[in-house]
């Protein structure tokens, strides 16, 4: 396991929809290997959207299950809408809307069975709003839930989540089965939902293009640890992608990079913006200014950051270095 | 209490499979109702001898126990799929989910036992060969209530602990131990006939004795079962 200290940014004086500090959980997976989510700390201020990103198996879904008490935490604190979800579970969950990556209703039920089940659970259930969402999403009440497409099942869960005035929406990979139009529609709904400043959204995704459009904050989890949590723009400005030829990377440059991928045609390095000058200056011969002939430097996007920090041995080495 | 009431309603909906509480209750009440109807048909057609009524009583009792097993399976059907996650997001704590489930089943079994009492009262007045028809009816209904409650109390912690199919296998294996123990018991140098007769005489000499003892037994067994279920379910990852 590698873990770099999380890069965090706090929002002073804000009300928080979600606060997590030093959250930890260890368990053994079905294949016998161990997994450890460690020292997860993150804050989501009220009225914002936070994206939870990271490669498969990084711990995103485990974190969401911990937030919902679906699995027991080993350590740490969680506060949802100012309440402790362990001691005030019913009050907290009445204010939560949840969408999972797969349906949480029995597939043998029809769509029309959902409202009689869910409405009595929430004092603030709004039947008109629910029916509006069913119409808007094209959900037919007589269809069996198991016969709905993955996207329609997600829309059904979303309709439920949005129909009881949940103050915090927690979405686990909601866009993974959706086409571009449906994803776009979902993003519009989320933006509309947080518009009054009273509602917030935490959603995990590996389709980072969605985040770039709507997220205000990002938490990036890598190998069970928080790599970054804070404003989205700060993460995107914090790293640069440097590309060069196969012989353009000197040993002296290695300490300045965060991730590296080599190929027959060259390399791609993830370099913290604050180290970019040092990285270029360490080149042999020195290249103080980025040159189109030698290096191509551009702002890193989420995919680049994840790709170059999650998989490459250089990122692991770098993380170990930081850890030690 | 509100959370427990929500869970009772949810379990009825799960059992009925259609999201309607009354359907679940109706399914569970169907066996004594069918028994009463069959008894009526038997009486109208003149096929209501003692043997026929005894056979009907046995069949209806077996169907009731079968329905209880179906009820347990129905209530835990979500434990076999991703639908179990609904339990993790509803505003009902795990403790209240367990309490609500026990309350739902006890209520159903109680209502069903009342149905059985009506069935028994009309179906037979000689099944227990007693002098007092009311007493026999109470004993029969109490006996079924006790039996179904005991089976549920044994099965439920298993279902919270294991996947439904595995839980059912273990439950049936436990039931299989009963005849094995009876077989072993029969080999012991004990006069079982005299022993059981003295117990039955003790229990049936006054009606309040079996009623109080039966209710106390159900209460004690359910308490132990609830403690086990809470413990197991609290640790379960859903």
Interface residues (C-beta under 8 A of the other chain):
Chain A: X27 X65 X68 X69 X70 X71 X72 X89 X90 X91 X92 X93 X94 X96 X98 X100 X102 X103 X104 X105 X106 X107 X108 X109 X110 X112 X113 X114 X115 X116 X117 X120 X121 X122
Chain B: X3 X6 X9 X10 X13 X14 X17 X18 X19 X20 X77 X78 X81 X82 X83 X85 X86 X88 X89 X90 X91 X92 X93 X94 X96 X234 X235 X237 X238
